[in-house]
């Protein structure tokens, strides 16, 4: 195993606790921003929603119906955009300053217990912004465990934003803490059970950024923030509109009701209502599909355990479609299918335990 080396000349050791906590600060900051912005955005959109409700079907349903774009998009804008921007900024700061290597050495003893190196741990941490570049940074057989960990238990900013929006819509923000704890505990159990220590591979990640390149100024940070916002609006909103369009039409023509009856026994295995099936299925394609769980009638009828189970299952059942594509490029088809099969089995097992455990404890 290669010894990790710190970048020469770097003197930011005293700031290590801050660098380690930057992702948590990003979540906390995004939560504060979103909480203040949500009533403002809702108030701004209220006149447009009231006007569109008077339009003819199906246009009114597509825009303002149960899964309408104007109904659901504010949640994407308010709860996901701040996380995408802040996490993108955190990742760039890590890479540009060269402190990623310092963190890798600090976290290496803990990471080894999970079967990955400190470098792998930092790569996985970068997946909090987006899983795709984190997965793409690994190559070869030794990447197997680290990629499995990213796909299962490293939520991207879209997944986190969607989860926070659901908990906020239900006015149960404390569930966010339980959600993070659940992800961490289940990830550790998943790696221990699915990837035994004697079969793990430890490997390193080559850091390309040097301290000589570590220049941060206000102009640079503002440019990165603006770039993240533009990228989000260009990539996320068109796809999300497509999701709400499909969901609205399926709901309007009774397809969701029929499908709900068909999948009700499957959802019952997790103590979930049939309405949870669509957001969970869409989350397997794109993680912001979980926002459909924030639909008012849906969150009102869910217990704390059911809401946590639904958000958790939608987040970990499979990686998003783009991440699966990145996994297929980094690994062989057989390894990719093995990872996905293990992830689906583990997600269903943990979700069953969570759903039924919450039900029995709540009786």
N, C-alpha and C positions, 0 to 999 in steps of 0.2 A: 504493500500500500504506500503510495507516494506521500511524503511529508508536505503538508500545506505550508506555504511561505507567505509572509505578510509583505505588502508592497513596501519597498525601501523608502525611507524618508517620511512616511506618514506619521503624523503626531496627533491623531484624533482619538487616542485610547480612552481619554476621559469621557468621550461622548458615546461610548459603546452602548450604554443602556438606552440612550435616545435612539440610536440607529436600530437596535433590536426592537424597540417599541414603535417604530414609525408606522408599520402596517396597522397596529392597534389605534394609533393616533389618527390614521386616515379613516378608519371605521367610525371612531368617535366624532371626528370632525364632520364627516359626511352625514352622520345621524343628526347632529345639531343643525347643519345647514338645511337638510331635508325637512326637519320638523318645523323650522321657521318658514320655509318656502311653500310647503304644501297648502296652507290656507290661502296664501296670496295667489298661487297658480289656480286653485279651484275658483276663487273669486273672479279672476280675470277671464276664465273660460265659461263661467256660468251664463253670461248673455248669449254666447255663441251656441252653447248646448240648448238653451231654451228656444233659440231661433230654429235650430236644426230639428228639434223634436216635432215641429209643425210641418216638416217636409213629408213627401209621400214615401211609402214603403217601396223598395227596401233601403233607400238612401238614409232615411231617418234611423233605421235599425243599425245600419253599418256604422253610423257616426255616434249615435247616442243610445243605442240599445244596451242590453245586459252586458254584452262583450264589445260594445262600440268603441271605435278608435278614440273619440273624444272622452269617453267614459274611462278608458283604461290607460291611455297614453300619458296623462299627467302623473300617474304612478311611476311609469318608466322614466319620465323626465325628472321628476322630483327625487325619487329614491335611488335610481341607478346612475344618472349622470354625475352627481357629486362623487360617488365611489369610483367610477371609471376615471374621472379626471384626477382625483387624489392618488389612487393607486398607480396610475400611469406616471405621475410625478415622482412618487416614492421609488418605483422601479428605476426610473431614469437617474435619480439622485444616487441610488446604490451603485449603479453601473458607472456613472460618470466620475464619482469621487474615488472609486477603487476600494471603498470600504466593504464591498461584498466579500473579498478574500479574508478580511479581518473577522467578519461575522462567521465565515465558514470555519475558521480555526476555533473560534469561541464555542460554536455549537456542535463541533465534530464529536465530542464524547457522548452527547445526547443522541445525535443522529445515528451513531454506530449501533446503539441499542435497538434501533428500528430497522437496521440492515442497510442503511445508506450512509454516504460520507457527508461531511459538513458542506462540501461543495454542492452535493445533490440537494441538501436541505435548503440552501440558498436558492438554487434553481426552482425548487418547489415553491418557495416563498414568492418568487417572481410570478408564479402562476396565480397569485391572488389578483393580479391585474387581468391576465388572460392566460388560460391554460395552454394555448397553442404554441406561443414562442417558448414557454417552459419545456413542453414536450419535445419541441423541435431541437432544443439544445442538447439532447441526448442522442447517442448513436450506439448501435451494437448490442450485444447480448447483456453486457453489464448494466444497461439502462433499464432492464426489465422491471425491477422492484421500484425504482424511482418513478418511472412513468405510471406504474400501477398506483402508487401513492398519490400522484398528482390527479389522475383521473377519478379517484374515489373521494379523497378527503381534502382537496385544496380547492375551495370554491372561488370561482372567478368573480370579478366585480359585478357582472350581470346577475349571477346567482345570488350574491350577497344583497344587491340592491332589491331584487325581487323578494327575497325573504324578508328584508326589513319593511318593504311596502306592505306585505301581507300582515305582519305583526302590527304595523302601525294602523292599517285599516281596521283591524280588530280591536285596537286600543289595548293591546297586550304587549308592550315593549319588552317586558321582562323575559318573554320567550326567546328573544334574541340571544341572551346570555346562555340559556339552556341549549339553544341551537348550536352555538360555538362549542360548548362543552361536549355535546353529543357527537359532533363531527370529530373532535380531537380524540375522544375515547374510542369511538368506533373505528377510526383510522388505525390507531394503535393495535386494536384487536384484530382488525383485518390483515395487517401486515404480519402480526405474530402467527395467526392461524393459516393464512393463505400463502405466506412466503417464509417458511421456517429459516432460522438463523443459519443452519449448516448449508443451506442452498443459496444464500444471499451473496451478491457480488458487491464489493466496495470499489468505487471508482472516483475519479476527480474531474473537476470542471476547470478548464483553462480560462483564466480571467484575462480579457483583452484590454481592459481599461487600466491605465497607469496613473499614479498620482500627478504626473506632469500634465495630464489632461483634465484634472479636477478643478475646473473653474465654474463657479456658479454665481450668477448675478441676477438682478431683478428682471432685466430684459430677456434673458434666457428662460427663466422660469415662466414668465408671462407668455412667451412664444410657445412653450411646451403645453401650457394649460389651454391656450387657444387651439393648438393643433389637436389635442385630445377631444375638445368639444366638437370641433368640425368633423373629426373622424367618427365620433359617436353619432352625430346627427345624420351623417351620410350613410353609415352602415346599419345602425340599429333601427331607425324609424321606418324605412321601407319594409324591412322584414317583419317588424312588429305589426305594421299595418296589415300585411298579408295574413298574419296569425289572427288578428281580430276580425278580419274579413271572413276567413274560413269559419271561425268559431261562431260568428253572428249568423251566417247563412245556414250552418248546420243546426243551430239552435232554432232559427226561424221556421225551418221546414221539418222540424221534428226528428231530425237524425240523431241529435244528442240524446233526446229522451229515449229513443229506441236503443241506441248504443249503451245508454246508462243501464237499461234493464239487462242488457247482455253481459255487461262487466260488473254488475252489482255483486255477484258471488265472489269475483276476484277481489274487489275492493273490500268486501266483508272480511277477507282473510287478514286485512290490516286494521279492521274496525273503522273503515272509512266509508263515507257515503258515495254513491255512484257518481255524483257531480265532481268528485275529486279526480276522476279518471282523465278528463281532458287536459287540465293544467299539467298533470304529471306526465302525460304522453307528449305534450308540446315541449315540456322541459327537457325531454330526451333529445329533442332537435335543437332547441335553443333555450338556455337556462332562464331567460327572462319570460318564458312562457308561464312560469310559476305565478306571475302577476295576476293571471286569471283567477287564482284562488282568492284574490282580494276583492272580488265582486261582492257587493254588500250582502246579498242573501246567502252567499256561500260562507263567509266568515261568521255571520250571525248564528249559523246553525252548527258550528264546529266547537267542540270542547277544546281545552288547552292541549290535551294529549293528541286529539285528532289533527289539530292544526299543525302541531310540531311534527307528527308522523307524516302528514301530507307534504309539507315543505321539505322535510328530510328525504323522503323517498323520491320526490321529484328531482332533488339535487344530486343524489348519489346513485340512482338506479343505473344510469349510464352516463358517460361523458357526453357533451354536446356533439353534434354531427361533425363539426369542423375539427374538434379535438380528436375524434376517432380517426379522421383522415390523417391528422398529423401523427398519430400513433402508428397507423399503417405504414407511413413513410419511414418512421424511425425503427420499427421492428418488422419481423417477418409476419406474414398473414396468420400463421399458426399461433405465434406469440400474442398477437393482437386479439385474436378470438379467445385465447385462453384467459387473458386479462379481463376481457369483457364478460366472459362466462362467470369467472370468479366474482367480479364486481356485482353482477346481477344477483347471484346467489347470496352474497353477503348482504347486499342492500335489502333484499326481501326478508332475510333472517332477522336483521337488526330492526327493520320496520315492524315486523310481526311482534317482536319482543316489546318494542316501544308502544305500539298500538294496544296490544292486549294488556301489557303491564299497566299502562295509564288507565285503561278501562277497569281493571280489577282493583287498582288502588283508589279509584274514584267512586266505587260502589259504597 
